[in-house]
């Protein structure tokens, strides 16, 4: 894409700057006692008759009082700032099963859960399991290391904090739209480079007939919307495959500027989760990250988050090239990781 064909600067609510967003706290939503009681009632009713299944449909988890707030949240994610933090779930007094089903049930009011790995996990467990991020087949959320700013393979990623780490582990967010606007001002030639396909590692989760990497531009302009997909360590590790297109010096310069802007405290923001916090992030307009952390010696106290990948009805159209990673681009039924032998399941306990 030449500079003359670049999309204009995007003046949308998701094009925010971190310090202003941090100061406003308009993204922090507290659940009131009646809403929490409604969730608890729904959890107990579901567990009484669930027969081992999960509440994957909104009808499985009726929330007449809270549902309108969740519908407003979905609109804010898709058309507003692109993220929100819901605070107040009493996970300390719940069992892990109660917390998991509450989270899955709430997520069902926003969208459809997608598989997060080749094992078909519709509910993910984000914690350090002692793996090394130096292994190119390890997903970084399985370690205690800094993640770097990235997107996940779905419309919206949601996290529920069960337990915090001893130190560190703060969540970081930055607007990919703001990064684009800044690149357009500073180096439009480098912004143009990121509209070209680039190889990104699948980290060993490869369907038959697929390449071990996909090739999607960092920025795409489609149906009047700017969409980003990004994971720098996975871009770098894709270079281990001889058949992958080599990164050029110009691409590396563009990626370095992208990273520099993402890391700039004038653009990004951080938040520290409390147990019971639920964070929702729109991947097409924001990138998320996590600081490295030190955990507790007692396994029962160690940092533990639950995660959902969601496909949302009413989400933006995506260009067909996203089907390489998303399987399809059908709104409400896209994203996630599915191999030939993947069996979908909701692992409540691990």
Secondary structure, 3 states (H helix, E strand, C coil): CCHHHCCCCCCCCCCCCHHHHHHHCCCEEECCHHHHHHHHHHHHHHHHHCCCCCCCCHHHCCCCCCHHHHHHHHHHHHHCCCEEEEECCCHHHCCHHHHHHHHHHHHHCCCEECCCCCCCECCEEECCCCCCCCCCCCCHHHCCCCCCCECCCCCEEEEEEEECCCEECCEEEEEHHHHHHHHHHHCHHHHHHCCCEEEEECCCCCCCCCCCEEEEECEEEECCEEEECCEHHHHHHHHHCCCCCCCCHHHHHHHHHHHHHHCCCCCCEEECCCCCCEEEEECCCEEEEECCEECCCCHHHCCEEEEEEEECCCCCCCCHHHHHHHCCCCCCCCCCCCCCCCCCECCCCC
